[in-house]
């Protein structure tokens, strides 16, 4: 009886270890700021690095996905883009909005899917100028975080059935 109990404990430990192992390795092939509204190269560089870091943080929070090479894991590449970053005046202040695009490819570069999303924020006019870089960064992070669930779902659905 003890042998069966020990065997069950060992097997359940192995099953949990397999679930916790990353199943998909995600490589960020590129990140771009293609928005016509971005002012200069330094702002564009900051925007693309913000979405890159936001995706890396999201990958770290998902045990089935990783950005670190793993033997036996499915390889996927993603290309990140800031498509738009608008600031428009409204009755209550300034509304900021962003649109992002993530192109998912297999290891050979064949496009498998495109995921799009965005985020909006409204700030008062007097806070807009002084806090713009921080608000823009938070908006981009929020947009990537909002897109992560459908991105994760697609990446995990592309796993071969075993």
Order of alpha helices (4+ residues) and beta strands (2+ residues): alpha-beta-alpha-beta-beta-beta-beta-alpha
